[in-house]
Amino acid sequence: LLAGGCASVVDEYFLDTDTHANVWVLPGDSAVKKVAIMPFRAPSELVGSSVSDMFVTEILKAGRYELVERSQMAQVLNESELSLAGLSAAKAVEVGNMLGADGVIVGTVDEYTTLTIKGRTYPSVGISARLIECATGKVIWSADLAERSEDRDVSLSAYARNVVHQMVSALYAEWKKANR
């Protein structure tokens, strides 16, 4: 894992993950410390909220950002008469500024379905996400992954959790490389 030292439990959780996620991280240091994770655009509001909640858990485990609590976001949105679901990137940045966040994570669930192949059903999930810096509108990182499970016994939501974990694991690996 890490040459010449003990790997942390967090390192093992993320770095021992085999991932095919496509990630890009802006070179250099970012001023983004406090982040709001918006509900993702998805075929349904429930799927979008669920997947963004999965991102909350993984981002918290990574320990890189302080997160704005969802109830704070809902309060600000109610006061400004905006809906959390399907906010544009520009509106999400506006909401992030109202919340005192340095950045917002926005995303899309492009695929959240089951596929039947030779009479067997497999979950298939595709997600893309990016962190936008509120002060500049710059994309700090971007990640996406679309995969079909090889295991027909895994539920769709469990497989979505696996896809999110792979995405954050790939980001974590890039963050570790940048901080060496």
N, C-alpha and C positions, 0 to 999 in steps of 0.2 A: 504494500500500500504506500506508505510514506517512507522514503529512505531515511534510515538512521533514527527513527523515532517511533513512538507508539501512536497508532491511529486512534482518534477519538471515536466514540460510539456514533456520533453524527457522521464523521467521515465514512465509517463502515456502512452506515445506513444508505448513504448516497453513492459513495464511490464503488461499492460492490455491486451496483446495479448495472446490468447489461442493458444499454439503451440505444435506440436508433433515432432518437429525437434530433431534429434539425434545430440548432441554436446559433444565435449570433449575439455577441456581447460587445458593446461599445468599448473600445480600448481606453485605458486610463481610469482614473478614479472618478466616481460619481458622488455628487453631493446628496443623493437621495438616501434618506435614512428612514423616514416615516412614509408608509405606503397605504393607500386605500385600494382594496380589491373589489372591483365592481362586478355585479352579476354578469355572467357571460351571455352573449347573444346565442340563442339555441332554438331548436324546433319548438320547445315549450319553455315557459318561464321557470317551471320546476327544474327542468334539466339544466338550464343556465345557472340557476341559484345553487343547485347541488354541485355542479362541477366547480364553480367559483369557491364554494365551501371546501371542496377537496384541495384547491390551491391554497386556501388559508392555512389548512393543516400542514401541508408540505412546506410552505414558505416559513411558517413558525418553526418547524423542525430544523430548517436550514439556519435559523438564527441570524439572518443577514439584515432583516428589516423589522422595525416596530410597525405593527399594523393598527389601522383605525378600526374600531369596533363597528360592526354592521349596524347596530342600533343607532350609533351617532350618525352614520350615513343616512339612514332612513329618516331621522329627525330633520337633518338639513334639507333633504329632498322634499319632505312634506312641507317645510316652511317655504321652499322656493317653488313648490308645485311642479316638481319634476318627478319622473318615474325612474326607478333604478334600472328597470329592465330595458335593454336595448339603447342605452345612452350612446351617443356618438362619441368619438375620441375627444373632440373639442369640448363637449359638454362634460365628459368625465373629468377632464383636466380642470374645468371650471368648478365642479363639485369638489375635486381634490383640494383646490385652493381654499374653498369655503371651509373645508375640514382641517385646514392647516397641514395637509400632507405635502411631502416633497414630490411624490409621484403617485401615479395610478396604474394599476394593472387592469387591462381590458382584454377581453378574449372572445372567441367564437367557438362554439361546438358545431363543427361542420357536419359531423356524422355521429349518430348515437342510435345504433340500430342492431338488429340481428340479421345475419345472412344465412340462408339455407343452401348447403352444398352437399350434394349426394344424399339428401334426406336428413342431414344433420345440421343443427343450428349453432352458429358461432356469433359471439358478440363482436361488433366492429365499432371503433370509436376514433374520431378525428377531432383534435383540439388545436387551436392556435392561441397564443397569448403574447402580450408585450407590455413592458413597463415604459410609461411615458413620464418624463420629468415635467412637473407642473410649471416651473419657472420658465423653461425654454421651449417646451413642446417636443424636445428631442426624444427619440426612442433610445432607451438605455440598454435594453435587451429584448430579444424576440425568440420565441420557441414554438415549434409545432411538431405534431406527431399524429399520424393516422395509421392505425393497425387493426388487423383482425386477429382475434385470439386463436391459438391453436387448440385450446382446451374448450370443448363444448360444454363442460360442466360448470364453468365460471359464469356468474351473473353479469349482466350488462353494467350495473353500477360498480361491481367489484373490478371489472375490467377497465372501466373509466378511471377508477382510483389508480390502477396500475399504469395507465397511460400518463396520468398527471405526475405520478412518482417518477416515471422515466424522464419526463420533461424537466422537472426540477432537479433530478440527479444530473442530467446533462448540463444544466445551468450551473449547478454546484461545482462540477468538475472544471468548468471554465473559470469560475470565480477563484477556485483554488490555484489554477495555473497562473492567473493574473497576479495573485498575491505571493508568488514564490520569490 
